[in-house]
């Protein structure tokens, strides 16, 4: 089989994504260690911070954002609450659900890292301006949507 330029570009893209994922994992592990938590717990704090619009965040929303099982989010966020980094409140309208938000302790600890995080972000995206980054995000959103579809099609095909 002859590899086309498009085939090579797709392979290069996948390997670049794998490399980026690996390097971001290493960076997240460092941030987590600085707070005395695990990388998945760090990602949960970041997801909650991103999703919280002032009313807290449901565990199911964190699970969806991180693509993990809601039970995993529940167990890990309980640990984060015990560590004083997360507040968990039962929803007033439905006691089966918990709303979570960062504590002042977590916000302060993350703020202490913000200067270094900003420096790293500017290094990571140094070659992209705001416009190119927006275009890249649009393209990645489209690819992610198509990858979800392809994964569903493959699951149907092999079942």
Secondary structure, DSSP 4 states (H G I P E B T S, - for coil): -PPPHHHHHHHHHHHHHHHHHHHHHHHHHHHHHHHTS-HHHHHHHHHHHHH-SSS-EEHHHHHHHHT--HHHHHHHHHHHHHTTSEEEEE-SS-TT-EEEEE-HHHHHHHHHHHHHHHHHHHHHTTT--HHHHHHHHHHHHHHHHHHHHHHHHHHHHH-
